[in-house]
Structure formats: C-alpha cells, structure tokens
Amino acid sequence: MKVVAFNGSPRKEGNTAKLIGHVFSELEKEGIETEMVQLGGKSIHGCIACMKCFENKDKKCVIEKDIVNDCIAKMAEADGIILATSTYFADLTPEIKALIDRAGMVAVANDALFKRKVGAAVVAVRRAGSIHAFDSINHFFTISQMIIPGSSYWNMGIGFEEGDVENDEEGIQTMETLGQNMAWLLKKINE
C-alpha cells in the first residue's frame, strides 16, 4: 500500500512538511509506503473549465505546462492521498486549490477516479482559518467518493516560524492519531 502527500506550502521544510512527517511516521510503522510531492512554490495553473477531460477521458488535464498531470497519476496509483496546506487568509494555498480543481474535474470525467481511496487533510496555521482550509480539502474528498479517517482533533498544527509546529503537542498527537487511523483504514479496505 502507498500514501502520497502533496505539500502545498511554499516552505519545503516548513510546518506543513513537519506535520506530514508525523503522519508518515505512523504509516511507515505499519509498512505503508509514503511519498511527499512538493507542490507549493511551483507554477500551477487553475482549471479553465474547458471540459476537454470529459471528451478525452484519458485521466489527464489538457493543460500540460505544469506538474498537475503527474500529480493526478500519483493520486490514481496511490491507496491514500494527503492534501496538506499552510493557511493563507483562512484558506488553501493556490497550488493546492489548483490541484483540487483540476484533479477533481479529471476524476469526475473518468468514472470517479479516486473513488474509495483514503483521503486526509493536513493543515498548518499560525492562529485561525485552518477549519476553512480543512473543510475545503474534505469537500474535495467527499465529492470524489473518498473515505476520510478521523483523528483526535481537526487535522491541524499551530506554528508561525519554520519548525514552531513541533512545539504544538496536541497538533503532533493529532497527526500521529491520524496516521494510525489512516493505516488501520487502509488495511481494512485492502483485506
């Protein structure tokens, strides 16, 4: 089994990546392969609503100037998907939003491409706004017919400067519990 995470923060080693790392640690303890894709900071175009994915049905977006089609392929191959973002004005980073919009359209156009995969949101925040970002990611998972594991709190960690999230004990525990629950769910689905 494999879980792929998309780090929407432009800070490659920032708080968002650290939170993903705590989830990955628990998954890896259970023998689940992990991969992190750095999405934040890349030039990614949003969906242009051309609907060509519905005509082509080739599991790809017609925009080929960025990494989104590679991301869609990784999502299609994985058993679990983590979408992770830092919080920008109470919402997602633009890179994660572009991935959601384009991957979502391609998935719908290709017979629910992500149906019954396990999906988890991970959100880094300085103070507030994380619940909106968390909800936005979960809306993508539910409309994609994915299965969302719970945790001991909403999947967020609090920190401002790079590495501050390591001081958020509850946030770290939430990520560890998320990883444990995600591993359990993946194993049940794949029995």
Buried (B, 14 or more C-beta within 10 A) or exposed (E): BBBBBBBBBBBEEBBBBBBBBBBBEBBBEBEBEBEBBBBBBBEBBBBEEEEBBEEBEEBBBBBEEBBBBEBBEBBBEBBBBBBBBBBBEEBBBBBBBBBBBBBBBBBBBBEBBBEEBBBBBBBBBBEEBBBBBBEBBBEBBEBBBBBBBEBBBBBBBBBEEBEBBBEBEEBBBBBBBBBBBBBEBBBEBEE
